[in-house]
């Protein structure tokens, strides 16, 4: 697993998430560990290294 820190698009707190580097592209929704709002997360890996990350809030 690969831990990465980034800013929540809702509360702007730094949070961390664990990503699976064996999957080169993935998109899923996970709640912020601070404010509990849903975040769409799309990490991209190249040779086991994080090469891109898109994080966005979800309109409710």
Wavefront OBJ file of the C-alpha trace (Angstrom):
o trace
v 0.000 0.000 0.000
v 1.068 3.567 -0.695
v 0.170 6.367 1.775
v -0.294 9.837 0.347
v -1.187 13.117 2.085
v -3.319 15.797 0.422
v -5.780 18.584 1.261
v -9.493 17.828 1.624
v -11.501 19.869 -0.934
v -14.114 20.661 1.747
v -12.370 21.392 5.063
v -8.859 22.041 3.643
v -7.259 19.849 6.322
v -4.337 17.624 5.360
v -5.511 14.021 5.298
v -3.938 10.764 4.199
v -5.260 7.841 2.200
v -3.801 4.473 1.330
v -3.646 3.565 -2.361
v -2.912 0.222 -4.007
v 0.005 0.754 -6.443
v -0.659 -2.591 -8.163
v -3.659 -0.981 -9.924
v -2.342 1.583 -12.409
v -5.567 3.659 -12.622
v -8.468 3.712 -10.228
v -11.335 5.993 -9.225
v -13.398 5.669 -6.091
v -15.173 7.676 -3.407
v -13.940 7.853 0.164
v -15.074 10.073 3.034
v -12.727 12.656 4.536
v -11.455 11.409 7.901
v -11.938 14.918 9.387
v -15.227 16.326 8.013
v -16.767 13.075 6.638
v -17.686 14.596 3.253
v -17.342 12.322 0.195
v -14.236 12.814 -1.955
v -13.735 11.386 -5.435
v -10.159 10.142 -5.595
v -8.361 9.103 -8.808
v -4.753 8.010 -8.259
v -2.557 6.904 -11.157
v 0.563 4.772 -10.756
v 3.475 4.164 -13.090
v 5.932 1.389 -12.140
v 4.597 1.402 -8.563
v 5.109 5.158 -8.107
v 2.296 7.700 -7.823
v 2.386 9.661 -11.082
v -0.877 11.581 -10.764
v -3.707 12.271 -8.359
v -7.035 13.977 -8.918
v -9.141 14.810 -5.867
v -12.537 16.499 -6.029
v -15.579 17.089 -3.910
v -18.912 15.582 -4.855
v -21.983 17.785 -5.269
v -24.661 16.720 -2.844
l 1 2 3 4 5 6 7 8 9 10 11 12 13 14 15 16 17 18 19 20 21 22 23 24 25 26 27 28 29 30 31 32 33 34 35 36 37 38 39 40 41 42 43 44 45 46 47 48 49 50 51 52 53 54 55 56 57 58 59 60
